[in-house]
Each structure stands twice: as C-alpha cells, then as structure tokens.
Amino acid sequence: MEMTLAPDELAVMFERGLVGGFDPTQVSRIATRIYLQHGLELTPKTDGLILTLMAMEEGPEFELSETEFVSLMEEVKTS
C-alpha cells in the first residue's frame, strides 16, 4: 500500500518551519527538505506546489509574496 502525505500535514510542516515569520528563502529550504524526505508520498498537486516553492530560492522572479504563500497553504489544507 502506497502512503500519501496528507495536504494538512504538508501545511503544518511549513507552519512549524516558519515560526519566525515569512521568509521566501526559508520556504524554499523547507520545500526542498520535504521533497527529499517525502517526494514519493506527494500527490501530483502537492508535488507541483512543492516544486514551485523550491524555486523561490532561485531568484526574486520566482518568489511568492506572503499573501500568495498563505493562499496556497489554505488551498492545500482544503484539498
């Protein structure tokens, strides 16, 4: 039986990692850690989300605003 990382678990991982506040670089690093540890447990939707968040460290053109990030996390929690 294949395990899937629940979307709400994913959101909690980000919330725990961002206790000091929103930081695009930190978001990217958390996403990379999640991808390395749980990559095979991601659904296609959460996989795409994680890859988007991983790219935030690649430059300002890839960064999401805090509002966009919070919106994504809310969407993830309800999916």
CYANA upper distance limits for C-alpha pairs under 8 A (distance plus 0.5 A):
  2 GLU  CA     41 GLU  CA      8.17
  3 MET  CA     41 GLU  CA      6.23
  4 THR  CA     40 LEU  CA      8.38
  4 THR  CA     41 GLU  CA      4.79
  4 THR  CA     42 LEU  CA      6.34
  4 THR  CA     43 THR  CA      7.36
  5 LEU  CA      9 GLU  CA      7.20
  5 LEU  CA     10 LEU  CA      7.46
  5 LEU  CA     38 HIS  CA      7.76
  5 LEU  CA     41 GLU  CA      5.65
  5 LEU  CA     42 LEU  CA      6.16
  5 LEU  CA     43 THR  CA      8.15
  6 ALA  CA     10 LEU  CA      6.98
  7 PRO  CA     11 ALA  CA      6.89
  7 PRO  CA     46 THR  CA      7.76
  7 PRO  CA     76 VAL  CA      5.99
  7 PRO  CA     77 LYS  CA      6.10
  7 PRO  CA     78 THR  CA      8.41
  7 PRO  CA     79 SER  CA      7.30
  8 ASP  CA     12 VAL  CA      6.75
  8 ASP  CA     76 VAL  CA      7.30
  8 ASP  CA     77 LYS  CA      5.24
  8 ASP  CA     78 THR  CA      8.35
  9 GLU  CA     13 MET  CA      6.82
 10 LEU  CA     14 PHE  CA      7.19
 10 LEU  CA     76 VAL  CA      8.48
 11 ALA  CA     15 GLU  CA      6.76
 11 ALA  CA     73 MET  CA      6.30
 11 ALA  CA     76 VAL  CA      7.43
 11 ALA  CA     77 LYS  CA      7.04
 12 VAL  CA     16 ARG  CA      6.57
 13 MET  CA     17 GLY  CA      6.76
 13 MET  CA     30 ILE  CA      8.41
 14 PHE  CA     18 LEU  CA      6.61
 14 PHE  CA     27 VAL  CA      7.66
 14 PHE  CA     30 ILE  CA      7.21
 14 PHE  CA     31 ALA  CA      8.45
 15 GLU  CA     19 VAL  CA      7.05
 17 GLY  CA     26 GLN  CA      8.24
 17 GLY  CA     27 VAL  CA      8.40
 17 GLY  CA     30 ILE  CA      7.29
 18 LEU  CA     22 PHE  CA      6.54
 18 LEU  CA     23 ASP  CA      7.97
 18 LEU  CA     26 GLN  CA      7.80
 18 LEU  CA     27 VAL  CA      7.96
 22 PHE  CA     26 GLN  CA      8.31
 22 PHE  CA     27 VAL  CA      8.11
 22 PHE  CA     66 GLU  CA      6.85
 23 ASP  CA     27 VAL  CA      6.70
 24 PRO  CA     28 SER  CA      6.71
 24 PRO  CA     56 MET  CA      6.72
 24 PRO  CA     57 GLU  CA      7.42
 24 PRO  CA     63 GLU  CA      6.91
 24 PRO  CA     64 LEU  CA      7.78
 25 THR  CA     29 ARG  CA      6.79
 25 THR  CA     56 MET  CA      7.23
 25 THR  CA     57 GLU  CA      5.80
 26 GLN  CA     30 ILE  CA      6.60
 27 VAL  CA     31 ALA  CA      6.61
 27 VAL  CA     53 LEU  CA      7.10
 27 VAL  CA     54 MET  CA      7.98
 27 VAL  CA     56 MET  CA      8.17
 28 SER  CA     32 THR  CA      6.69
 28 SER  CA     53 LEU  CA      5.79
 28 SER  CA     54 MET  CA      4.80
 28 SER  CA     55 ALA  CA      7.12
 28 SER  CA     56 MET  CA      6.08
 28 SER  CA     57 GLU  CA      6.16
 29 ARG  CA     33 ARG  CA      6.73
 29 ARG  CA     54 MET  CA      7.28
 29 ARG  CA     57 GLU  CA      8.35
 30 ILE  CA     34 ILE  CA      6.67
 31 ALA  CA     35 TYR  CA      6.56
 31 ALA  CA     50 ILE  CA      6.02
 31 ALA  CA     51 LEU  CA      8.01
 31 ALA  CA     53 LEU  CA      6.50
 31 ALA  CA     54 MET  CA      5.82
 32 THR  CA     36 LEU  CA      6.64
 32 THR  CA     50 ILE  CA      8.11
 32 THR  CA     54 MET  CA      6.16
 33 ARG  CA     37 GLN  CA      6.60
 34 ILE  CA     38 HIS  CA      6.01
 34 ILE  CA     39 GLY  CA      7.47
 34 ILE  CA     50 ILE  CA      8.41
 35 TYR  CA     39 GLY  CA      4.94
 35 TYR  CA     47 ASP  CA      8.44
 35 TYR  CA     50 ILE  CA      7.38
 38 HIS  CA     42 LEU  CA      7.17
 39 GLY  CA     47 ASP  CA      7.88
 42 LEU  CA     46 THR  CA      6.19
 42 LEU  CA     47 ASP  CA      5.90
 43 THR  CA     47 ASP  CA      6.36
 44 PRO  CA     48 GLY  CA      6.77
 45 LYS  CA     49 LEU  CA      6.88
 46 THR  CA     50 ILE  CA      6.57
 46 THR  CA     76 VAL  CA      8.18
 47 ASP  CA     51 LEU  CA      6.74
 48 GLY  CA     52 THR  CA      6.72
 49 LEU  CA     53 LEU  CA      6.78
 50 ILE  CA     54 MET  CA      6.52
 51 LEU  CA     55 ALA  CA      6.82
 52 THR  CA     56 MET  CA      7.46
 52 THR  CA     62 PHE  CA      8.49
 53 LEU  CA     63 GLU  CA      8.44
 55 ALA  CA     59 GLY  CA      8.34
 55 ALA  CA     62 PHE  CA      6.61
 55 ALA  CA     63 GLU  CA      8.11
 56 MET  CA     60 PRO  CA      7.67
 56 MET  CA     61 GLU  CA      8.50
 56 MET  CA     62 PHE  CA      5.33
 56 MET  CA     63 GLU  CA      4.96
 56 MET  CA     64 LEU  CA      7.56
 57 GLU  CA     62 PHE  CA      7.98
 57 GLU  CA     63 GLU  CA      7.79
 58 GLU  CA     62 PHE  CA      7.12
 59 GLY  CA     63 GLU  CA      7.29
 64 LEU  CA     68 GLU  CA      6.24
 64 LEU  CA     69 PHE  CA      6.56
 65 SER  CA     69 PHE  CA      6.68
 66 GLU  CA     70 VAL  CA      6.58
 67 THR  CA     71 SER  CA      6.63
 68 GLU  CA     72 LEU  CA      6.72
 69 PHE  CA     73 MET  CA      6.78
 70 VAL  CA     74 GLU  CA      6.70
 71 SER  CA     75 GLU  CA      6.69
 72 LEU  CA     76 VAL  CA      6.62
 73 MET  CA     77 LYS  CA      6.68
 74 GLU  CA     78 THR  CA      6.95
 75 GLU  CA     79 SER  CA      6.76
